[in-house]
């Protein structure tokens, strides 16, 4: 007979979980494993609210298992380490992102690309190697193998750094991989949400010229003045699009809604790269001829491996990069999800777990 969530492991834990496809979150008692030899246990202080949390709790991508405790932008303080842990000690500031496990034997794992491992284990709504359920960061405590734990530099505020563990690495990794991190290159950023605003910040820190591409003319002032982009392009303005034709070396497309790729491909110079990081619910049409004519590339990127995630955090520390956030209490999370659905946040919700998660 299967054990209940609060009896599966020896360490009592508390969080908020969704019980069905309504996605409504409410208090939930469960358990975490005891700290193993290579494990790090942390007290969760903050957890970012990612758009994928919303998709997951409503089972919009399929494969949801309930009860589900979401959250994969987790930061806190180490409370216990295993006997074989070498990277961390009690009191260290640390984070856990989208992954808590992988096969450790495939080519991708060997190349520090755990995010592309066929046996990767997501931080929530997945199964550990022992078959038990993974629960995310909308909770008071977290246990993870030290390999999947990231050190947080002292100069970064924990609330503002939390979204970097998903949104930050989702942007940083493709900029590096596709060679769009060279000073002087011209980068377009499509969409100005949690991912888009991080793209502007990382790209500017890398020395790029940045143009934000949006359907909303009213965002120009905040893009230019607040985020420091170099220019703003209204995608529905045909004259503006014509003027910008074939001027960009690369484009990061963060939009999760169905949209046309043809105008974006037109903005690329020959040999330019359009990189998809948003996840539209339906397939997009991909015209071949504009790609052939300019030897252009349409690619994709998920998140980075753990080595690259630590590199990203160090880069953020050096350049004082954090997410623009709205800190909320745990009991506000359902309202936050409703607002997130309407894109009513600038630009990321972060739950103050440490001060607002009250056990029942």
N, C-alpha and C positions, 0 to 999 in steps of 0.2 A: 504494500500500500504506500502510495507516495506521501511524503511528508509535506506539511503545510509550510508556507514561506517562512514563518517565524520559528520553525523547528528544523529547517534544512541544515543550518549551521549553528555553532555554539555561541556566536556573538550576536546579541540582540541589536537590532537596528530599527530606525524609524524614518519614514519619508512620506512622500505623497505619490499616489499611483493612480493610473487610469484603470478602470475595471472593464470597459467595453468600448465599442467604436464611437460612443458619444465623445470620448476624449476627456470627459470631466475628471479632474484630479481631486483626490481627497486623502486624508490621513491613512497611513498604511504601516502596519508592523510586519517586519520581516527579519532576516538574519544575514550576517556576513560570516565568511570563514574565519577561523583563527589565523593569526599572522604566521605564515609559513616561513621556511628558512630564507627564501629570497623575496619575501613580501614586505611591502611598506603599508602601514595602516595610517590613515590620516583623518583628522577631524575636518569635515567639510565646512568651509566658511562662506564661500560664494559658488554659485553655479549659473552659468549663462543659459539663456533660453534661445535655442537654435530653431530655425524654421523647420528643420527635420524632426524636431521633437513634436511639433504640431502634426506633421504628416504621419508620424509613427503612432502617436496615441489614438489617432482616428483611423488607423489601418489603411491609409490612402495609398501606401506602397505595397500592401499585402504582407502577410507573414507575421502579423502582430500576435503576441502571446500576452495574455492578461492574467493577473495584475501586472502592469508595466510601470516601473519607476524610470522616467526619462532623465536626460541630463548627461552631456558629455563635454562640458566646458567647466571642469571641476578644479577648484583651487582650495587649499587649506594648509594645515600644519601637521607635520608628522608626529604621531603619538607613540608609535612602536615600530621597530624594524626587526626583521628576521636575523638569525645568527650568521647568515652568509651574505647579508646586504653590505655592499661596500660604498655605494654612491650617496647614501643619505643617513642622517642621524635624527634623533628626536629633536623637535623644535624647528627643523628646516621648513621653509616655504616651498610647496610643491604643487604640481598640477597633474591631472589625468585627463586625457583627451578622448578621442573617439574609439580607441582600441585598448583592450586589456589582455590580448593574447594573440598568438599566431602559431604556425606549425614549427617554427624555428629550424626547418630543415630544407626548405625549398630555395630556389635561386633568388627569388625576391627577398626572402628573409636574410639570405647571405649578403645581399647588397643593400641592406638597411632600408628596404622598401616593404615593410610589414603591411602597409595599407593595401598592397596588391597581392598578398598571400592568399591562396585559395582556402586556407584554413584559418583566416583571421577571425578574431572574436571581438565583436562590438561591445562597447561598454554597457549597453543595455539592450533588452529584447534579443538576447542571444544565449548560448549555452557555453559554460566553461568546459575545459577538458574533462572534468569529472561528471559532466552532464547536468550540473546545477545551473539555475537561471542567473543571468547577469542583471544587476539592478544599477541604475545610474545615479547621478549626483543630486537629484532632488531629495537628499537624504542627509542624515547627520554624520555618517562615517563611510569610509571607502577603504577597500583593501585591493592592492594590485601588485603584481610582480614588479620589482624595481626597474626592470627593462622598460616598462610602459609608464613610468613616472618621470615627469619633467621637473628639473630644478627651476625655481622662480627667483630671478635676481632681486635683491633688496630694494632697488630703486623703482621697481614697478609696483603700483598699487594693485592689490589682489583682485579688487572688483573689476578694474579696468583691463586687467590682463586675462581674465577668465575667457572672454570670447576669442582670444587669440588661439586657444587650443583647438578650435574648429575653424572659425571664420578666418583667423590669421594665417594658419597653415594652408588652408584651402586656396588662398591667394598667393602666398609666398612660394609654395612649391611649383606651380606652373610658371611663375615669372622666372624662376631659376632654371627649370627643366627646358623650357622653350627658348632660353637665351634672351628673354625680354627684360633682363636686369642690367643692361649696359647703359651707362650714362649717355644722355643725348638722344636715345631712342624715343619715338613718339608712340605712346600707349593710349588706346581708347578704353574706357571703362563703361560698360553698358549696365545701367541700373545703379541705384544709389541706396541700397539697403545695408544690412549687416555686412555682406560681402563687399559690396561696391565701395563703401566708405573706407574699408580696410585696404582695398586695392589702391585707392588714391594715396593713402598714407604711406604704404610700403613703396609704391612706385616713385613718389616724390623723394623719399629717403634714399632710393637707389640712383637718383639723379635723372629721372626720366621726365620728358614733357608729357603732361597728362591732360587728356580731353575726356570729360564725362559726357556720355551719350544718354539722353533721357527723353521720355515722351512728355515730361512736365516742365514747361518754361519757367514756372515759379521757383524751381530749385536752383536757378543759376546763381543767385546771390550767395546762398549758403555753400554751394560748391566752390565758388571762387574765393570768397572771403573767409569762410570757416574752415574749409578743408584744404585750401591752397592749390586747387587745380589750376591749370594754365588756361583752359578754355572750356566752353560748354556748348554742346550741340543738341538741338532739338530734332529728334529723329523724324518727326512728322513734318518738319519744314524742308520742303524739297530744295529750296535755294541754298539753305545751310548745308544740306547733305551734298549737293552738287559742288559747292565750294571746297568741301573737305574730301572730295573724291580722290582716292589713292594717295593719301597723305600720312597714313599710319603704318608703323612697323608691326604692330600687334594690337589685338583687342582681347580683353578679358570680358566674357559675357556672363553676368551673374543672374540674369533674369530667369525665374522659374516658370514663367507663363509661356504659352505658345506664341511665337513671333517669327517674323520673316528674317532669314539669314542673308538674303540677297543684298539688301542695302548695306549690311555690315561688311560683307565681303568686298563690296565696292569701295569701302573706305580704306582698304588695305593697299599698300604699295605692292609691287611685284615681290614675291617671296615672303609676303606677310603671313601672319599666323593669327587665326581666330580660335581662341581657347574657350571651351564651354565648361563652366563650373556650376551654373544653375541647372536644375533638373525639371524641365517641363513635363507635365503629366502625359502629353501625347507626343508622338514623333514629329520632328521638324522636317520640312522639305529642304533638301540640300541640292542646289543647282550645280552641275558639274562644269559647265563651260567656263564660268568666271574663275574657277580654280585652275583649270588647265591653261587658260590664257595668261595668267599671271604667276603660275607655279605657286599658288597660295595653298595654305594648309588649314584645315579645320580639325582641331584636336580636342581632347578632353583631359580632365585632371580631377582626381578625387582629393585626398589629403596627402600629407607626406608621411614618411616613416618617422620613427622616434628620433633618430639622429638628426634628421632635417628639422623636426619640430623643436628640438633643443636649440639648434642653430637659429631658427626663426625667433625664438624667445630672446636669445642673446642679441640678435640684430635689433629687435624691438627695444631692448634695454639700452643699447648703444645710442639709438636714435629717439629715445623717449616716446615710443609708439604704444598707445593703448587704444582700446575701442571707446567710442562715444556711447555712453550707457545711460540707462534709467534704472536705478536700483529699486527693487520692489521687495515687499514682504512675501513670505511663502503663501499666506492666505489670499494674496492678490493674483495668484498665478492663473486662475481661470479667466479673470478679466484681461490679464496680459495676453493670453492666447487669443481672445476675441479681438483685441487690438492688433495683435501681430497679423491676424488674418486680413485686416484692413490696412496693413502697412503703417499703422499709427504708432510708430516709435522711431526715435533718432538716437542710435540706430540699432541698439541691442538692449534687451531686458537682461538684468542680472539679479538673481535672487539672493538676498542677504540671508543665507541659511543659518549662519552662526547666531544671529540676533532675532530671528523670527520663526524658526522651525520649532514649534512647541509640541512635545510628546503628549499623547493622549493617555 
